[in-house]
Amino acid sequence: MSKYTTPAERIEQLRRKYGSYRKAAKALGVSATHLRQVAVGDRNISDEMVQKLGLIAETKYRRWGT
C-alpha cells in the first residue's frame, strides 16, 4: 500500500473494516452523514476530520507556466 492516500480512500478502508459508514463513524466519533459526505466529495474535509482519520494533510506544489 502506498504511504499516500486520499481521505475518500481512507474512509473506504474504514467502511470495509467496520462494515458500514455508521459503524466506522461511531468508531471515529463523527456523524455517519458527515463521513459519507466527505467520502463522496459533497463536503470538504475539516482539519479535525483529517486528524480523526489518522491522516496528515500535505500540500503539494506544482509549477505552472514556463
MIMITI-349856 format. One record per residue: residue in one letter; x, y, z of N, C-alpha, C, CB in turn. Coordinates in steps of 0.001 Angstrom, whole numbers, padded with zeros to 6 digits. Glycine has a CB too. Layout:
% MIMITI-349856
a / X / Y / Z / X / Y / Z / X / Y / Z / X / Y / Z
...
//
This chain:
% MIMITI-349856
m / 000837 / -001171 / 000000 / 000000 / 000000 / 000000 / 000888 / 001242 / 000000 / -000955 / -000007 / 001211
s / 000504 / 002211 / -000764 / 001216 / 003477 / -000843 / 001102 / 004219 / 000492 / 000664 / 004343 / -002001
k / 002131 / 004996 / 000815 / 002039 / 005777 / 002045 / 001129 / 006988 / 001862 / 003429 / 006227 / 002493
y / 000788 / 007312 / 000628 / -000131 / 008412 / 000352 / -001515 / 007851 / 000078 / 000362 / 009264 / -000844
t / -002514 / 008506 / 000601 / -003889 / 008106 / 000365 / -004766 / 009352 / 000409 / -004356 / 007049 / 001410
t / -005933 / 009246 / -000135 / -006880 / 010351 / -000075 / -007840 / 010094 / 001091 / -007658 / 010508 / -001431
p / -008504 / 011143 / 001571 / -009498 / 010918 / 002623 / -010569 / 009913 / 002189 / -010156 / 012242 / 003013
a / -010987 / 009973 / 000938 / -012008 / 009038 / 000450 / -011507 / 007592 / 000511 / -012414 / 009395 / -000992
e / -010258 / 007365 / 000145 / -009698 / 006017 / 000210 / -009608 / 005538 / 001653 / -008312 / 005978 / -000448
r / -009203 / 006417 / 002562 / -009099 / 006054 / 003974 / -010469 / 005746 / 004555 / -008431 / 007177 / 004771
i / -011470 / 006542 / 004202 / -012826 / 006285 / 004676 / -013322 / 004951 / 004149 / -013776 / 007415 / 004252
e / -013022 / 004641 / 002902 / -013426 / 003348 / 002331 / -012759 / 002194 / 003069 / -013077 / 003285 / 000832
q / -011488 / 002340 / 003432 / -010802 / 001312 / 004215 / -011524 / 001088 / 005545 / -009328 / 001709 / 004463
l / -011883 / 002176 / 006198 / -012579 / 002069 / 007481 / -013983 / 001506 / 007313 / -012647 / 003430 / 008161
r / -014657 / 001896 / 006239 / -016003 / 001353 / 005986 / -015948 / -000153 / 005807 / -016632 / 002007 / 004741
r / -014949 / -000629 / 005058 / -014791 / -002077 / 004874 / -014426 / -002762 / 006191 / -013713 / -002368 / 003812
k / -013570 / -002137 / 006969 / -013132 / -002719 / 008243 / -014305 / -002874 / 009214 / -012035 / -001848 / 008880
y / -015135 / -001829 / 009319 / -016228 / -001840 / 010288 / -017546 / -002341 / 009712 / -016422 / -000465 / 010840
g / -017665 / -002395 / 008391 / -018852 / -002951 / 007767 / -019887 / -001943 / 007286 / -019488 / -003855 / 008704
s / -019798 / -000697 / 007751 / -020744 / 000328 / 007297 / -020208 / 001710 / 007659 / -022153 / 000106 / 007926
y / -020778 / 002724 / 007016 / -020413 / 004100 / 007359 / -020798 / 004392 / 008813 / -021105 / 005110 / 006397
r / -021967 / 003908 / 009211 / -022460 / 004171 / 010557 / -021502 / 003628 / 011623 / -023847 / 003558 / 010736
k / -021044 / 002397 / 011451 / -020124 / 001794 / 012426 / -018754 / 002453 / 012386 / -019982 / 000295 / 012166
a / -018287 / 002801 / 011200 / -016999 / 003494 / 011079 / -017082 / 004867 / 011733 / -016583 / 003629 / 009594
a / -018184 / 005568 / 011516 / -018369 / 006885 / 012109 / -018414 / 006798 / 013631 / -019648 / 007532 / 011578
k / -019079 / 005789 / 014140 / -019154 / 005610 / 015597 / -017758 / 005377 / 016173 / -020088 / 004425 / 015958
a / -016943 / 004587 / 015481 / -015581 / 004313 / 015941 / -014725 / 005582 / 015931 / -014930 / 003233 / 015063
l / -014991 / 006477 / 014971 / -014237 / 007726 / 014865 / -014804 / 008834 / 015742 / -014209 / 008186 / 013430
g / -016059 / 008688 / 016145 / -016707 / 009726 / 016932 / -017213 / 010881 / 016091 / -015764 / 010240 / 017964
v / -017690 / 010560 / 014877 / -018238 / 011576 / 013984 / -019598 / 011117 / 013478 / -017275 / 011855 / 012798
s / -020302 / 012006 / 012815 / -021602 / 011695 / 012234 / -021419 / 010820 / 010984 / -022369 / 013001 / 011885
a / -022276 / 009820 / 010851 / -022221 / 008951 / 009671 / -022515 / 009737 / 008399 / -023215 / 007790 / 009812
t / -023431 / 010682 / 008483 / -023769 / 011513 / 007326 / -022564 / 012348 / 006901 / -024970 / 012429 / 007647
h / -021905 / 012960 / 007869 / -020725 / 013771 / 007580 / -019630 / 012904 / 006955 / -020206 / 014455 / 008867
l / -019404 / 011728 / 007496 / -018382 / 010821 / 006968 / -018679 / 010442 / 005517 / -018290 / 009556 / 007835
r / -019928 / 010095 / 005227 / -020298 / 009720 / 003861 / -020164 / 010903 / 002913 / -021731 / 009178 / 003823
q / -020551 / 012091 / 003354 / -020458 / 013277 / 002508 / -019005 / 013601 / 002168 / -021114 / 014473 / 003199
v / -018105 / 013447 / 003115 / -016680 / 013659 / 002849 / -016181 / 012595 / 001869 / -015854 / 013618 / 004173
a / -016622 / 011363 / 002062 / -016179 / 010255 / 001210 / -016558 / 010452 / -000250 / -016763 / 008955 / 001710
v / -017746 / 010965 / -000499 / -018209 / 011125 / -001882 / -017914 / 012506 / -002453 / -019691 / 010861 / -001959
g / -017322 / 013386 / -001641 / -016927 / 014702 / -002135 / -017984 / 015775 / -002045 / -016510 / 014586 / -003523
d / -019078 / 015503 / -001324 / -020133 / 016507 / -001168 / -019783 / 017546 / -000106 / -021448 / 015831 / -000811
r / -018766 / 017275 / 000684 / -018383 / 018174 / 001772 / -016866 / 018197 / 001879 / -019028 / 017733 / 003123
n / -016326 / 019366 / 002132 / -014885 / 019481 / 002330 / -014502 / 018886 / 003675 / -014432 / 020954 / 002241
i / -013309 / 018348 / 003727 / -012835 / 017729 / 004961 / -012227 / 018793 / 005873 / -011799 / 016617 / 004656
s / -012557 / 018702 / 007148 / -012022 / 019645 / 008133 / -010705 / 019108 / 008687 / -013042 / 019888 / 009284
d / -009954 / 019990 / 009316 / -008699 / 019568 / 009948 / -008960 / 018519 / 011028 / -007966 / 020781 / 010553
e / -010059 / 018684 / 011743 / -010418 / 017726 / 012798 / -010695 / 016338 / 012206 / -011656 / 018226 / 013583
m / -011397 / 016309 / 011077 / -011703 / 015028 / 010429 / -010432 / 014375 / 009904 / -012710 / 015227 / 009280
v / -009524 / 015179 / 009353 / -008241 / 014651 / 008872 / -007534 / 013940 / 010015 / -007343 / 015788 / 008295
q / -007519 / 014581 / 011178 / -006856 / 014009 / 012351 / -007553 / 012726 / 012800 / -006829 / 015027 / 013502
k / -008867 / 012719 / 012826 / -009607 / 011531 / 013260 / -009397 / 010354 / 012318 / -011091 / 011846 / 013362
l / -009161 / 010650 / 011036 / -008900 / 009588 / 010066 / -007464 / 009073 / 010157 / -009180 / 010089 / 008657
g / -006647 / 009754 / 010952 / -005255 / 009339 / 011096 / -004400 / 009758 / 009923 / -005174 / 007853 / 011266
l / -004784 / 010851 / 009277 / -004053 / 011339 / 008111 / -003272 / 012594 / 008454 / -005009 / 011613 / 006951
i / -002314 / 012908 / 007636 / -001556 / 014144 / 007743 / -001768 / 014891 / 006438 / -000024 / 013879 / 008026
a / -002274 / 016107 / 006541 / -002527 / 016910 / 005345 / -001209 / 017497 / 004850 / -003560 / 018039 / 005638
e / -000901 / 017241 / 003607 / 000287 / 017805 / 002976 / -000145 / 018532 / 001715 / 001341 / 016701 / 002653
t / 000465 / 019650 / 001464 / 000180 / 020399 / 000249 / 001298 / 020140 / -000743 / 000029 / 021921 / 000541
k / 000909 / 019755 / -001925 / 001891 / 019542 / -002981 / 001824 / 020725 / -003924 / 001642 / 018200 / -003739
y / 002956 / 021185 / -004336 / 003022 / 022332 / -005238 / 003499 / 021880 / -006600 / 003949 / 023425 / -004679
r / 002897 / 022454 / -007600 / 003266 / 022163 / -008978 / 003553 / 023470 / -009650 / 002158 / 021379 / -009726
r / 004610 / 023493 / -010384 / 004982 / 024709 / -011094 / 004189 / 024808 / -012394 / 006503 / 024737 / -011378
w / 003584 / 025948 / -012631 / 002863 / 026127 / -013874 / 003425 / 027310 / -014617 / 001371 / 026307 / -013622
g / 003179 / 027343 / -015872 / 003786 / 028349 / -016729 / 005140 / 027846 / -017249 / 003956 / 029685 / -015963
t / 005998 / 028756 / -017632 / 007295 / 028324 / -018168 / 008379 / 028356 / -017151 / 007691 / 029169 / -019319
//
